[in-house]
């Protein structure tokens, strides 16, 4: 005869057995679980193969070529020899490398400061404009950003062309610098750098302005209201409220701008080709001339590797500061 107590004990025992059966060791797998674990890897495999083919493989080949004497003869015969680290020692012993490096660093700094500064002005302007004018300015920035840099560089050459260039004509009409109709900006080092600086900054400002505008529009307006009630001026509000909130985004766009401007090639090559007398030649231009004009492919590869390492070092400094600040990208 079953009593209520015995039935309860039997039920508890069955529940305990069922609970123990349902628990499995951590290392055990249920049927079909292996396939579910492989599913993410199968999904990323196509993208991974493309990355290996288009990114990893060229970098590996570039490093390998930097230790060889590949030249124009190699393109026809395929013959080359290993030269060890002689390409790297020749680079560091060449004064042209240090001149190109100095020009690259200073020009990159000028480009980053100019694009970030003007981008911050435009982002603040977008916040203060009305709805209609904000849309007009945003569309204008997107059009400037969407234009390919090769096409915009050719247009820039036309604008600064001696004889019929619009910029030269406009500066002449202002009667500030005299007659500039026949001025060839590409034949002067400082004017060439100024022309390229204007072109690159014009292309970079839209991304920076729209990114900073998106970040700045997320700041709680109550902070500004409280600061104005306390009598703070607009400049103080911008320094003590806006800039701290923008710091992570500002550091991110600075890193990206530094990477892009350090590797700039198309704009310089299409405007001045590194002239006059290589005075506007940066590391990118020097690498191209060494590898594809002089056909010293091994030396050009070594210059590219050194440039990449330098860029990684400079970027690592900023990324380390970003991580130390405790902010996420």
Backbone torsions as a table, in degrees:
resi	resn	phi	psi	omega
1	UNK	NA	130.2	-178.2
2	UNK	-90.1	128.1	176.4
3	UNK	-97.3	161.2	177.5
4	UNK	-58.3	-35.8	-179.7
5	UNK	-66.8	-42.9	-179.5
6	UNK	-66.0	-39.5	178.5
7	UNK	-62.9	-39.6	179.6
8	UNK	-64.9	-43.6	179.6
9	UNK	-64.2	-42.0	179.7
10	UNK	-63.5	-38.8	178.6
11	UNK	-66.0	-41.1	178.4
12	UNK	-64.9	-38.0	179.2
13	UNK	-66.4	-40.8	178.4
14	UNK	-65.5	-38.2	178.6
15	UNK	-65.5	-37.9	179.3
16	UNK	-65.9	-41.7	179.1
17	UNK	-63.8	-42.1	178.6
18	UNK	-63.4	-40.7	179.6
19	UNK	-64.7	-41.5	178.8
20	UNK	-67.6	-34.9	179.9
21	UNK	-69.5	-35.8	-178.6
22	UNK	-71.1	-26.3	178.2
23	UNK	-80.2	132.1	-179.4
24	UNK	-124.3	154.5	175.8
25	UNK	-60.1	155.3	-177.5
26	UNK	-62.6	-35.1	-176.2
27	UNK	-79.9	-12.6	-177.4
28	UNK	-78.4	152.3	-179.3
29	UNK	-122.7	143.9	175.0
30	UNK	-80.0	159.3	177.4
31	UNK	-60.4	130.2	-179.6
32	UNK	86.8	-5.1	-178.4
33	UNK	-71.7	-29.6	-179.6
34	UNK	-62.8	-41.2	178.0
35	UNK	-63.7	-38.1	179.2
36	UNK	-67.8	-31.6	176.7
37	UNK	-71.2	-30.1	179.6
38	UNK	-81.2	-16.7	-175.9
39	UNK	-58.6	-47.0	178.7
40	UNK	-60.2	-39.2	-179.9
41	UNK	-66.3	-38.0	178.1
42	UNK	-66.6	-33.0	-179.6
43	UNK	-71.2	-35.8	-178.0
44	UNK	-89.5	-5.6	-178.0
45	UNK	-59.8	-47.0	179.1
46	UNK	-57.8	-45.7	178.8
47	UNK	-65.3	-38.2	178.5
48	UNK	-63.9	-41.3	178.7
49	UNK	-64.6	-39.1	177.6
50	UNK	-65.0	-41.7	178.2
51	UNK	-63.1	-40.5	179.0
52	UNK	-65.2	-42.3	-176.8
53	UNK	-71.5	-36.7	-172.4
54	UNK	-101.2	-16.3	-176.8
55	UNK	-119.9	-57.1	-173.6
56	UNK	-68.3	-48.0	-177.2
57	UNK	-61.2	-47.2	177.0
58	UNK	-60.4	-36.6	179.6
59	UNK	-66.3	-42.6	178.4
60	UNK	-62.5	-45.0	179.0
61	UNK	-63.9	-37.7	178.6
62	UNK	-62.3	-44.6	179.1
63	UNK	-64.4	-41.9	179.2
64	UNK	-64.4	-41.3	179.9
65	UNK	-67.2	-26.4	-179.4
66	UNK	-67.7	-14.3	178.1
67	UNK	-102.6	17.5	-179.7
68	UNK	-125.1	173.3	177.2
69	UNK	-104.8	36.2	-179.7
70	UNK	-55.7	134.6	-179.7
71	UNK	-147.9	-161.4	-178.4
72	UNK	-64.2	-33.1	178.4
73	UNK	-63.0	-34.9	-179.2
74	UNK	-64.3	-32.1	-179.0
75	UNK	-64.7	-27.1	-177.8
76	UNK	-100.5	-36.7	-176.1
77	UNK	-104.8	-20.8	-176.6
78	UNK	76.9	5.0	-177.7
79	UNK	-89.2	136.6	175.3
80	UNK	-157.9	164.5	-179.6
81	UNK	-130.1	153.1	176.4
82	UNK	-79.2	134.3	-178.5
83	UNK	-119.9	10.3	178.5
84	UNK	66.9	-134.2	-176.9
85	UNK	-100.3	16.7	-177.1
86	UNK	-63.7	-32.6	177.2
87	UNK	-62.4	-40.1	179.9
88	UNK	-70.3	-40.7	178.0
89	UNK	-65.4	-36.6	177.7
90	UNK	-66.3	-36.5	179.7
91	UNK	-64.2	-49.6	-177.0
92	UNK	-70.3	-19.7	176.3
93	UNK	-87.9	-10.0	-177.8
94	UNK	-87.0	121.4	179.3
95	UNK	-64.6	-24.8	178.2
96	UNK	-63.6	-30.4	178.4
97	UNK	-64.5	-45.8	-177.8
98	UNK	-69.2	-33.9	175.9
99	UNK	-66.4	-44.9	179.2
100	UNK	-64.3	-38.3	178.7
101	UNK	-64.6	-43.7	179.2
102	UNK	-62.9	-44.4	178.1
103	UNK	-62.1	-39.7	-178.7
104	UNK	-64.5	-45.1	-177.6
105	UNK	-65.6	-47.3	-177.6
106	UNK	-68.8	-39.7	179.9
107	UNK	-69.1	-37.8	176.2
108	UNK	-62.4	-43.1	178.6
109	UNK	-61.5	-42.6	179.1
110	UNK	-64.8	-40.0	179.5
111	UNK	-66.7	-44.2	-178.3
112	UNK	-65.4	-45.5	179.8
113	UNK	-62.9	-42.5	-179.6
114	UNK	-66.3	-47.1	-177.6
115	UNK	-68.5	-39.8	179.0
116	UNK	-67.7	-44.2	-179.2
117	UNK	-62.5	-48.6	179.9
118	UNK	-68.5	-36.0	177.4
119	UNK	-62.6	-38.4	177.3
120	UNK	-66.3	-37.6	177.4
121	UNK	-63.3	-43.8	-179.7
122	UNK	-67.6	-36.9	178.7
123	UNK	-64.8	-38.9	176.5
124	UNK	-67.7	-37.7	178.5
125	UNK	-64.6	-38.1	179.0
126	UNK	-62.0	-33.9	179.6
127	UNK	-71.9	-29.1	-173.6
128	UNK	-94.8	-12.8	-179.9
129	UNK	-79.0	161.1	173.2
130	UNK	-72.8	174.3	-174.8
131	UNK	-61.6	-47.1	-176.8
132	UNK	-64.0	-50.0	-178.4
133	UNK	-67.0	-29.8	177.1
134	UNK	-65.6	-41.7	177.3
135	UNK	-64.5	-41.5	179.8
136	UNK	-61.9	-46.6	-179.9
137	UNK	-66.8	-39.4	179.2
138	UNK	-63.3	-44.3	179.0
139	UNK	-64.3	-39.5	177.8
140	UNK	-62.8	-42.0	177.8
141	UNK	-64.6	-39.9	179.8
142	UNK	-65.6	-39.9	177.7
143	UNK	-62.4	-43.2	178.6
144	UNK	-64.8	-37.5	-179.2
145	UNK	-71.3	-34.7	-175.1
146	UNK	-78.2	-15.5	-178.0
147	UNK	-70.2	129.8	178.4
148	UNK	-60.4	142.3	-175.2
149	UNK	-68.3	-25.6	176.5
150	UNK	-68.5	-46.0	178.9
151	UNK	-64.3	-43.4	179.8
152	UNK	-66.5	-33.3	177.2
153	UNK	-66.2	-38.5	177.4
154	UNK	-66.8	-40.1	175.7
155	UNK	-63.4	-39.5	178.4
156	UNK	-62.4	-40.7	175.9
157	UNK	-59.4	-39.9	178.3
158	UNK	-67.3	-39.3	-179.7
159	UNK	-64.7	-35.8	-176.6
160	UNK	-103.3	14.6	-177.4
161	UNK	-69.8	133.1	176.5
162	UNK	-67.4	142.3	178.6
163	UNK	99.1	-53.1	-177.5
164	UNK	-133.2	11.0	179.7
165	UNK	-67.0	137.7	-177.4
166	UNK	-65.9	-40.1	-178.5
167	UNK	-65.6	-44.3	178.2
168	UNK	-62.1	-40.9	178.0
169	UNK	-63.8	-42.9	-178.5
170	UNK	-66.1	-42.7	179.0
171	UNK	-65.3	-33.9	177.2
172	UNK	-67.0	-40.5	179.9
173	UNK	-67.0	-25.4	179.3
174	UNK	-75.0	-17.5	178.3
175	UNK	57.4	35.1	177.9
176	UNK	-98.6	-44.5	-177.2
177	UNK	-108.4	13.0	-179.9
178	UNK	83.5	-157.9	-179.3
179	UNK	-81.5	113.6	-178.9
180	UNK	-117.1	15.8	-176.3
181	UNK	-64.2	-30.4	-178.6
182	UNK	-102.7	12.8	-179.3
183	UNK	-74.3	126.8	176.6
184	UNK	-102.4	104.3	-175.3
185	UNK	-63.8	-32.0	-176.8
186	UNK	-72.5	-16.9	-179.2
187	UNK	-93.1	5.3	177.6
188	UNK	-125.3	131.7	-174.0
189	UNK	-59.9	-51.8	-174.1
190	UNK	-73.1	-38.3	176.4
191	UNK	-67.1	-35.9	176.7
192	UNK	-63.6	-45.6	177.5
193	UNK	-63.1	-39.0	179.3
194	UNK	-64.6	-41.9	178.6
195	UNK	-62.3	-44.6	179.0
196	UNK	-67.5	-39.2	178.9
197	UNK	-60.3	-45.6	179.0
198	UNK	-61.8	-40.6	-179.2
199	UNK	-65.2	-48.6	-176.6
200	UNK	-67.7	-42.3	179.6
201	UNK	-64.6	-40.1	177.4
202	UNK	-60.1	-35.5	178.7
203	UNK	-78.6	-28.9	-173.9
204	UNK	-89.0	-26.6	-174.5
205	UNK	-60.2	-41.5	-177.8
206	UNK	-56.4	-47.0	-180.0
207	UNK	-62.5	-44.3	-178.1
208	UNK	-66.8	-43.4	-177.9
209	UNK	-64.2	-45.8	-178.4
210	UNK	-68.7	-36.4	178.2
211	UNK	-66.2	-46.9	179.5
212	UNK	-68.0	-33.9	176.6
213	UNK	-63.5	-42.4	178.7
214	UNK	-62.2	-40.3	179.4
215	UNK	-72.1	-39.2	-177.6
216	UNK	-70.8	-29.7	179.6
217	UNK	-72.0	-11.7	179.0
218	UNK	-89.0	-4.1	179.7
219	UNK	-73.7	135.8	-178.2
220	UNK	-65.0	122.3	-179.5
221	UNK	-61.6	-18.7	-179.2
222	UNK	-63.8	-29.1	177.2
223	UNK	-62.7	-43.2	179.5
224	UNK	-67.5	-39.4	179.4
225	UNK	-63.9	-43.0	179.6
226	UNK	-65.0	-39.0	-179.6
227	UNK	-67.1	-40.8	179.7
228	UNK	-68.6	-34.7	175.9
229	UNK	-64.6	-30.7	177.8
230	UNK	-81.9	-0.1	175.9
231	UNK	89.0	15.2	179.9
232	UNK	-75.4	140.8	177.0
233	UNK	-77.9	169.7	-176.7
234	UNK	-65.8	-39.5	180.0
235	UNK	-65.8	-41.1	178.1
236	UNK	-66.8	-38.2	176.8
237	UNK	-62.1	-41.7	-179.3
238	UNK	-65.6	-40.0	-178.1
239	UNK	-71.6	-39.9	-171.3
240	UNK	-98.4	-13.2	179.6
241	UNK	-118.7	-55.1	-174.3
242	UNK	-68.4	-50.2	-176.2
243	UNK	-61.3	-43.3	176.9
244	UNK	-60.3	-38.0	178.5
245	UNK	-70.6	-32.1	-178.5
246	UNK	-84.3	-7.7	-172.2
247	UNK	-54.8	-49.1	-180.0
248	UNK	-62.3	-44.9	178.9
249	UNK	-66.3	-39.5	179.3
250	UNK	-64.0	-39.6	178.3
251	UNK	-68.3	-36.5	179.3
252	UNK	-65.2	-49.0	-180.0
253	UNK	-67.5	-26.9	175.5
254	UNK	-67.2	-42.9	177.6
255	UNK	-61.8	-46.9	-179.9
256	UNK	-63.4	-41.9	179.0
257	UNK	-64.2	-39.2	179.4
258	UNK	-64.1	-41.4	179.0
259	UNK	-65.1	-46.2	-178.7
260	UNK	-65.4	-45.2	-175.3
261	UNK	-73.7	-29.4	178.1
262	UNK	-66.8	-32.1	-177.7
263	UNK	-98.0	14.3	-176.1
264	UNK	-61.2	133.7	-179.8
265	UNK	-138.6	-53.2	-172.3
266	UNK	-55.5	-47.2	-175.3
267	UNK	-64.3	-42.8	-179.8
268	UNK	-67.4	-44.1	-176.3
269	UNK	-66.9	-38.8	-177.3
270	UNK	-78.9	-21.5	-178.9
271	UNK	-94.5	-50.2	-174.9
272	UNK	-123.4	-15.3	-174.9
273	UNK	55.5	30.3	178.6
274	UNK	84.0	-4.0	-178.4
275	UNK	-87.5	177.8	-2.2
276	UNK	-80.3	140.8	179.2
277	UNK	54.6	40.3	176.6
278	UNK	62.9	19.4	-177.7
279	UNK	-78.9	-14.1	173.1
280	UNK	-111.9	20.9	-178.6
281	UNK	-85.7	119.4	175.4
282	UNK	-97.0	-174.9	-179.6
283	UNK	-62.2	-36.9	178.9
284	UNK	-64.5	-43.7	178.0
285	UNK	-66.8	-41.6	-179.7
286	UNK	-65.0	-38.5	177.2
287	UNK	-63.1	-45.1	-179.4
288	UNK	-63.5	-45.1	-179.3
289	UNK	-65.0	-38.2	180.0
290	UNK	-67.5	-43.4	-173.7
291	UNK	-82.6	-38.9	-169.3
292	UNK	-116.8	-8.5	173.2
293	UNK	-103.4	-49.7	175.2
294	UNK	-85.0	-10.3	179.7
295	UNK	57.5	36.0	169.7
296	UNK	-97.0	78.3	-171.3
297	UNK	-66.2	-39.8	178.9
298	UNK	-62.2	-45.1	179.1
299	UNK	-67.1	-40.1	177.5
300	UNK	-62.5	-38.1	176.8
301	UNK	-64.2	-39.1	178.7
302	UNK	-65.0	-39.9	177.2
303	UNK	-63.0	-41.5	179.0
304	UNK	-63.3	-39.8	178.6
305	UNK	-64.6	-44.4	178.7
306	UNK	-62.1	-42.0	178.7
307	UNK	-61.1	-42.5	179.4
308	UNK	-63.4	-42.6	179.9
309	UNK	-64.0	-43.1	178.6
310	UNK	-62.0	-42.2	179.4
311	UNK	-65.3	-37.1	176.9
312	UNK	-64.6	-38.1	179.3
313	UNK	-66.2	-47.9	-179.2
314	UNK	-62.8	-42.4	179.9
315	UNK	-67.5	-36.9	-179.7
316	UNK	-61.6	-33.3	179.0
317	UNK	-63.9	-45.9	-179.7
318	UNK	-68.6	-39.9	179.6
319	UNK	-65.2	-37.4	177.6
320	UNK	-63.6	-40.5	176.5
321	UNK	-64.5	-37.1	178.6
322	UNK	-64.0	-43.7	179.9
323	UNK	-68.1	-35.1	178.9
324	UNK	-67.9	-28.8	-179.9
325	UNK	-71.1	-12.5	177.9
326	UNK	78.7	14.3	-179.4
327	UNK	-102.3	145.9	177.9
328	UNK	-91.5	150.5	174.5
329	UNK	-67.0	NA	NA
